[in-house]
Amino acid sequence: MNEEISNIIEDIVLKDPEKIVFSNPSGSQSDGFIKIIINKIVLKDIPTYQIEQYTEKQVFHRNISCDLLKDALIDLFEKPYRQVNVFAERYQMELRIGKKGNYHLTRKHIDTSEPRIRATGNNRQKNHIIKEGMAVPALIELGVFTPEQKVKNSMQDKFRQINRFTEFIDDCLRDFHKEKINIIDFGCGKSYLTFIVYHYLKEIRGIEPDIVGLDLKSDVIKKCNDLAGKFGYNGLRFEKGDINGFRAPFDKVDMVLTLHACDTATDYALYNAINWGADKILSVPCCQHEINGQIRSERFTALTKYGLIKERFSSLVTDAIRGCMLEYSGYRTDLMEFVDIEHSPKNVLIRAQKHNISMEKRKKALSEARNLCEEFGLDQTLMRLILKDTQEK
């Protein structure tokens, strides 16, 4: 390891970082991990670093004491990760490493009066992008914040959900360097998430957003448009319409979002996103009745004879088929925990990103989806729509 990299590691440790991200691996020495995230958390009142190691399908966690951070960084810098991002109090650093070992280092000192996001016992709290005390007037109007910019007790779960969703968006956009982004939010409802995403992109990331929220309720759409106009959110608008058959208002859709779109509405949202070639898809499904009404099995009756088990299993099977069909359509797909089940029973998030997936892997994913459908006698909407287009036999 050369002296310059050693000095960078020393500098990172001295900054007492809250988060470090290693990404863009090259070569075989990354141990199969496509990304490494180091988060500072607190366990039993002791500051600790949690290391998250991501493969294409899984994430592995391990914790280390703070005094071992330097050793961990030395080990990771020896891997062929081409990008490193560091986030500390009023300080950010980005390091890009070329194939020949040359590198470009950018440091940013943040002049802000906002309180520091401190590590807590709950990693998700620490990572909150939208925090109490932030000037987000739309959240006051929507009833999430009090006039004093505190989260209302009755909205704590909603606040966790929209923050957690925004964290997933933030993670997806780590390598996004365009000045503008086009997003469609299907089934936006009262648009808590939509307004948060707009604020995050515009005010925190400095990206110019063009966001369309779609919903079936006229009164909700009018209220949301009035609110966007009131606060001068020129890149945010809301339309009344059905997800099924909706035509994209952009030549290029960068991202499609759905938070709790009911039953097959999620399937039509995913189908639209695939047809448009959206680069990124984030979806938290809800109310998955379709498969629950169909599912049957002579071999696995224990999964279908108890109402609660049948309902939960139907939801998992539905999302497994959706994940497979996204992979078949050329998306690298993960099914991840959204929030703790105590805060929402709908706690699976589908994250899909356009990727160069081999035809062999795509056909394997289709075969896996078919096996589920044949075993449990299913006709699943997203699968049916995609196969109708591709005429796959």
Steps between C-alpha positions, in 0.01 A plus 500: 500500500648835398557787738223719356231235562638444850463872568143494370415213737649691792294805401180295482553354848576843648173638358301252717279397204132414534485311169747363243399341168728287281347440156570431133713184542737385228664159476461187711662619823184665633391160642179518301372812677365771272491757779619545858334748738645585841254670737571638845240375749468464876466155656443477875613862537829427318583670165556227242546468126266266314631366169240407238630285213270482197489230236247508216256298712595536866643732762730387782560692823781505752598745772843628596622729776592855404870439560497237225366737233847579364583130456169443323566792265850375418352163405225655288734739318694196384186377323428633150222743593515800268292739711500591869262750659544625858240689703595667827394804703498795256737312273469277194764333289483317167792298366500354149779257419604427141604164360866603504486613862457867422230668705287811526420628849225748581445644846201708604467690826135562580412833655166433665321571825309174481565264792725208435340163427642304789535126527229335708410149600276475193690529175194616310449794733858609447461492125185710490536743213201714602534593864300681760583869487553505125316774315259291291180708501307242296530254789331750730216546251466123461481450876825308548681784681365735762548875435815462711627240246467207739354168388145455625460192719224366276729529196812327636446184296427697183811711561712184535356357181558804278847551645591137445376516141705815444808320633452230236472771233814666633684171477381442141620846397854475640638476147244736342679807368244655266360846566137394446293194585154387383289306750148357507336421835212258443214498751639806675198553729553796733855514362701507821774311317473704180556831678788355702670364188467836328653679801780245526594524133469877467629625834734226621639342182481807276335301219223660296201264535205460267255286697147391414275352767205292379187412694131428440354750748419843356490679835841362600653602167363854529628540855846374407524729196390795713766417755772464236402839359493661842862409568628563149576137421510558124631154422221320684151437366217258562261335256181300536517168318516123507840334515383248241553667164666815633732662248830640617526881462878474448710368215716333765375372836788478746313361800160353588375496859204328665428509869210272599334483158221250562491148361556484122557877479858416595520258207383761250747751646787253461380408152497865393845556647638201309342612173643849540845363577511686833850479643386459860185360662411513869173341607338411833196284413174490693176300528600203286161332457548354153713201593322448833182427304672248270764318699457126550723198533448130556852453638527808723155525658658620826575830325144557384266367769574767762370844405787704644769273354324495163482881491866550586620223274293639212668838544846345498423288193362806319814702564726207414331472159529876450869485585558217252311680225702816555818294469362340185440852367863601554499647851734419784244448774503483880213439740586677824352582838333840479430583864461287811175307489392671825477826303334357188388146406583589139874483550643363173662739256577399142809677366581452133766665287552463126797273451677294238369157604592198292224321312582185697423673831191663357359168382582341834300771677205435269523129571496567875187712468332232291583233754321697770196557280478134402543376856229724646268545199564870450435755227695807610434837334856629441610164364198480270554852364869448432458160335220632282741760363794268457291202380728283707387139487 
